[in-house]
Amino acid sequence: MAVAAITTPPKQKSRPKLKKQPLPAGQPREWYESHNRRLKAMRLAIALLDTGVYHPAKASNRRIRSTAERIGIHPPSNSTCRMVRSLIYSGD
């Protein structure tokens, strides 16, 4: 009995699902564009950090765009690439 309890993997806690809320209506188009750009930059920064890119100098536009292709999102613009580098800024 005790052996079975030791070899059985622990049950994982389920995370509560966050309910997506619609974006607020009535904002200017630029607001929605910048909001989506920030979300995309955050996704890319997280993916780069997961692959071991911890310094902005190692995050070239080519590397950022290849990461975007690998995770299945559209290639980012130069502005989004700059934003990604600012998000992974290290305080050296």
TORPATOR-391606 format. One record per residue: x, z, y of N, C-alpha, C in turn; residue number from 1; residue in one letter. Coordinates in pm, 1 decimal, decimal comma, always signed. Layout:
N
X_Z_Y_X_Z_Y_X_Z_Y_NUM_a $
...
REM end
This chain:
92
+82,0_+0,0_-119,0_+0,0_+0,0_+0,0_+86,5_+0,0_+125,5_1_m $
+187,3_+84,1_+129,3_+271,2_+92,8_+248,0_+349,8_-35,8_+270,0_2_a $
+390,4_-103,0_+161,5_+466,0_-227,0_+174,0_+379,5_-335,2_+237,2_3_v $
+255,4_-344,7_+199,5_+166,1_-445,4_+256,0_+147,1_-423,3_+405,7_4_a $
+142,2_-298,7_+446,1_+123,0_-268,9_+588,1_+246,5_-309,1_+668,3_5_a $
+363,1_-296,9_+608,5_+486,3_-331,0_+678,7_+501,8_-483,2_+690,2_6_i $
+467,0_-556,1_+587,5_+487,2_-700,8_+589,4_+376,6_-776,9_+660,1_7_t $
+265,6_-714,8_+685,5_+156,9_-781,1_+755,7_+190,8_-790,7_+904,3_8_t $
+184,5_-912,2_+961,9_+216,3_-922,5_+1104,8_+112,5_-849,4_+1189,0_9_p $
+156,9_-790,6_+1298,6_+61,2_-718,6_+1384,5_-35,8_-816,8_+1448,0_10_p $
-156,3_-770,8_+1469,0_-256,2_-855,0_+1533,7_-221,1_-869,7_+1680,7_11_k $
-234,9_-991,7_+1729,7_-203,6_-1015,6_+1869,3_-324,4_-982,7_+1955,1_12_q $
-295,4_-925,6_+2069,9_-402,9_-895,0_+2162,9_-449,4_-1025,4_+2226,1_13_k $
-576,6_-1040,3_+2235,2_-627,7_-1161,8_+2298,3_-629,4_-1143,8_+2449,4_14_s $
-586,4_-1247,9_+2518,7_-586,2_-1243,4_+2664,4_-722,9_-1284,1_+2715,4_15_r $
-767,5_-1219,8_+2820,0_-896,0_-1263,0_+2876,5_-880,0_-1400,6_+2939,8_16_p $
-975,4_-1487,2_+2915,6_-971,6_-1621,5_+2972,8_-1012,4_-1612,4_+3119,7_17_k $
-930,1_-1673,0_+3203,9_-963,8_-1675,3_+3345,3_-1061,5_-1789,2_+3369,4_18_l $
-1165,3_-1757,5_+3439,1_-1267,6_-1856,8_+3467,7_-1223,1_-1940,6_+3586,4_19_k $
-1218,2_-2073,2_+3568,1_-1179,2_-2160,3_+3677,6_-1291,0_-2165,0_+3780,3_20_k $
-1250,4_-2155,9_+3903,8_-1347,3_-2162,9_+4011,5_-1324,2_-2292,7_+4088,2_21_q $
-1429,8_-2353,3_+4135,1_-1411,3_-2476,5_+4211,5_-1341,0_-2447,3_+4344,4_22_p $
-1270,1_-2548,7_+4392,7_-1205,2_-2533,3_+4522,2_-1311,5_-2526,0_+4631,7_23_l $
-1281,8_-2456,1_+4739,8_-1381,6_-2443,5_+4846,0_-1411,2_-2579,5_+4911,0_24_p $
-1534,9_-2603,8_+4936,8_-1575,4_-2729,5_+4998,6_-1552,8_-2724,0_+5148,5_25_a $
-1540,0_-2841,3_+5208,3_-1531,9_-2849,1_+5352,2_-1392,6_-2842,1_+5410,4_26_g $
-1290,9_-2834,2_+5326,7_-1154,3_-2831,4_+5377,2_-1108,8_-2973,7_+5408,2_27_q $
-1012,6_-2989,7_+5499,2_-959,9_-3123,6_+5524,1_-883,6_-3175,0_+5401,7_28_p $
-875,3_-3305,5_+5388,7_-809,9_-3368,0_+5273,3_-666,5_-3316,6_+5255,1_29_r $
-594,3_-3295,3_+5364,6_-455,9_-3248,5_+5358,4_-445,8_-3113,5_+5288,4_30_e $
-547,9_-3029,8_+5304,6_-547,3_-2898,7_+5240,4_-549,9_-2913,6_+5088,6_31_w $
-636,1_-3001,3_+5037,9_-646,0_-3023,6_+4893,9_-517,4_-3085,4_+4839,8_32_y $
-459,8_-3179,0_+4915,5_-335,3_-3241,9_+4871,8_-222,2_-3140,1_+4862,4_33_e $
-209,6_-3054,9_+4962,3_-102,4_-2954,8_+4958,5_-128,1_-2849,9_+4851,0_34_s $
-253,2_-2815,5_+4829,2_-287,0_-2719,2_+4723,9_-245,6_-2773,9_+4587,3_35_h $
-283,5_-2899,0_+4560,2_-248,5_-2959,1_+4431,3_-97,9_-2979,4_+4418,3_36_n $
-30,1_-3010,5_+4529,0_+116,2_-3025,1_+4525,9_+182,2_-2892,6_+4489,1_37_r $
+131,6_-2781,7_+4545,5_+188,6_-2650,2_+4512,4_+166,8_-2615,5_+4366,6_38_r $
+47,8_-2646,9_+4313,3_+21,3_-2619,7_+4171,7_+114,3_-2700,6_+4082,0_39_l $
+132,8_-2827,4_+4113,5_+220,5_-2914,1_+4035,5_+365,0_-2864,5_+4041,8_40_k $
+409,7_-2825,7_+4161,0_+546,0_-2774,9_+4177,1_+565,7_-2646,7_+4096,1_41_a $
+465,4_-2561,9_+4093,2_+476,2_-2437,9_+4015,9_+485,6_-2467,4_+3866,6_42_m $
+403,4_-2561,0_+3817,9_+410,1_-2597,8_+3675,7_+547,9_-2652,9_+3641,3_43_r $
+601,8_-2737,8_+3728,3_+733,5_-2795,3_+3702,7_+843,9_-2690,4_+3709,5_44_l $
+835,3_-2599,4_+3804,9_+936,4_-2494,2_+3816,6_+936,1_-2406,0_+3691,8_45_a $
+820,2_-2373,3_+3642,0_+811,2_-2291,3_+3520,3_+870,2_-2366,2_+3402,7_46_i $
+839,4_-2495,5_+3390,4_+893,3_-2574,5_+3279,4_+1045,2_-2584,1_+3288,4_47_a $
+1098,8_-2600,7_+3409,3_+1244,7_-2606,5_+3424,5_+1309,6_-2473,3_+3390,9_48_l $
+1249,9_-2364,6_+3435,1_+1304,0_-2232,7_+3401,6_+1301,8_-2209,6_+3250,6_49_l $
+1198,0_-2257,9_+3184,4_+1189,4_-2244,4_+3039,2_+1299,3_-2322,9_+2967,5_50_d $
+1346,4_-2431,3_+3029,6_+1451,8_-2511,6_+2967,8_+1591,2_-2466,6_+3008,5_51_t $
+1602,3_-2363,9_+3092,3_+1732,7_-2309,4_+3127,4_+1787,3_-2354,2_+3260,9_52_g $
+1707,6_-2416,1_+3343,8_+1752,3_-2455,8_+3477,8_+1719,2_-2339,8_+3571,5_53_v $
+1821,7_-2261,4_+3606,5_+1800,1_-2142,4_+3687,0_+1853,8_-2155,1_+3828,4_54_y $
+1911,3_-2268,0_+3863,0_+1968,0_-2285,5_+3996,4_+1918,8_-2417,3_+4053,9_55_h $
+1880,5_-2420,0_+4181,6_+1825,1_-2541,6_+4240,6_+1920,8_-2660,9_+4236,9_56_p $
+2051,6_-2635,0_+4240,3_+2148,0_-2744,5_+4238,4_+2143,6_-2821,7_+4105,5_57_a $
+2098,3_-2756,3_+4001,0_+2089,0_-2823,1_+3870,3_+1957,0_-2894,7_+3851,7_58_k $
+1867,5_-2883,6_+3948,2_+1735,9_-2947,3_+3938,9_+1734,5_-3073,2_+4026,0_59_a $
+1792,5_-3178,7_+3972,5_+1792,3_-3305,1_+4046,6_+1653,2_-3368,0_+4037,3_60_s $
+1628,9_-3466,0_+4123,7_+1500,1_-3535,8_+4117,3_+1480,6_-3598,7_+3979,8_61_n $
+1587,3_-3654,2_+3924,7_+1579,0_-3717,2_+3791,8_+1537,7_-3615,4_+3685,5_62_r $
+1598,0_-3497,6_+3689,2_+1565,4_-3394,6_+3589,5_+1421,9_-3345,2_+3607,8_63_r $
+1380,7_-3328,1_+3731,7_+1244,2_-3281,8_+3758,6_+1143,6_-3385,5_+3709,4_64_i $
+1171,8_-3513,3_+3736,8_+1079,6_-3618,9_+3694,2_+1077,6_-3635,2_+3543,4_65_r $
+1190,8_-3617,1_+3477,4_+1190,0_-3626,4_+3330,9_+1115,7_-3507,2_+3270,2_66_s $
+1125,0_-3392,0_+3334,6_+1048,6_-3275,5_+3288,7_+899,8_-3300,3_+3306,0_67_t $
+862,0_-3361,7_+3416,8_+720,7_-3393,6_+3439,8_+669,0_-3487,0_+3331,2_68_a $
+749,3_-3585,9_+3295,1_+708,8_-3678,7_+3188,9_+695,2_-3605,9_+3055,6_69_e $
+790,0_-3514,7_+3029,4_+788,2_-3441,1_+2902,6_+666,0_-3351,0_+2890,0_70_r $
+622,3_-3289,1_+3001,5_+507,0_-3199,1_+2991,8_+375,7_-3270,2_+3019,3_71_i $
+383,9_-3400,8_+3049,2_+261,9_-3480,6_+3057,6_+191,5_-3481,1_+3191,6_72_g $
+267,3_-3473,7_+3301,0_+204,3_-3485,8_+3432,2_+268,6_-3603,2_+3505,9_73_i $
+200,7_-3652,9_+3607,0_+249,8_-3767,9_+3682,5_+383,0_-3735,4_+3749,1_74_h $
+468,5_-3836,0_+3765,5_+598,3_-3811,3_+3831,1_+578,4_-3757,1_+3973,0_75_p $
+652,7_-3654,0_+4009,1_+635,8_-3593,7_+4141,4_+703,4_-3676,4_+4250,0_76_p $
+655,4_-3660,3_+4371,1_+715,7_-3724,9_+4486,7_+842,0_-3649,5_+4526,9_77_s $
+914,6_-3705,9_+4623,0_+1033,6_-3636,8_+4673,7_+997,5_-3502,3_+4735,7_78_n $
+883,1_-3496,2_+4803,9_+838,9_-3369,9_+4865,3_+813,8_-3263,6_+4758,6_79_s $
+750,8_-3304,0_+4649,0_+723,1_-3209,3_+4541,1_+853,2_-3164,8_+4475,8_80_t $
+949,0_-3255,4_+4460,8_+1078,4_-3217,2_+4403,2_+1148,5_-3113,3_+4490,5_81_c $
+1141,7_-3132,0_+4623,2_+1200,6_-3031,7_+4713,9_+1130,8_-2897,4_+4698,3_82_r $
+999,4_-2901,1_+4681,6_+923,3_-2777,6_+4665,6_+961,5_-2706,7_+4535,4_83_m $
+981,9_-2783,9_+4429,4_+1023,7_-2726,1_+4300,8_+1157,2_-2654,6_+4318,0_84_v $
+1251,9_-2720,0_+4385,3_+1382,4_-2656,3_+4406,4_+1370,7_-2529,9_+4490,0_85_r $
+1280,3_-2528,9_+4586,2_+1263,2_-2407,1_+4667,1_+1201,1_-2294,3_+4584,7_86_s $
+1120,5_-2329,9_+4484,7_+1060,7_-2226,0_+4400,6_+1160,0_-2164,1_+4304,0_87_l $
+1261,4_-2241,6_+4261,6_+1359,2_-2185,0_+4169,4_+1484,6_-2140,7_+4244,1_88_i $
+1471,4_-2117,3_+4373,5_+1583,6_-2071,8_+4454,5_+1640,0_-1943,0_+4398,3_89_y $
+1772,0_-1938,4_+4389,0_+1836,7_-1814,6_+4347,6_+1912,4_-1757,8_+4466,8_90_s $
+1909,5_-1630,9_+4482,1_+1969,7_-1564,6_+4598,1_+2118,2_-1541,2_+4585,4_91_g $
+2194,0_-1642,7_+4539,7_+2339,8_-1626,9_+4526,7_+2404,3_-1603,8_+4660,6_92_d $
REM end
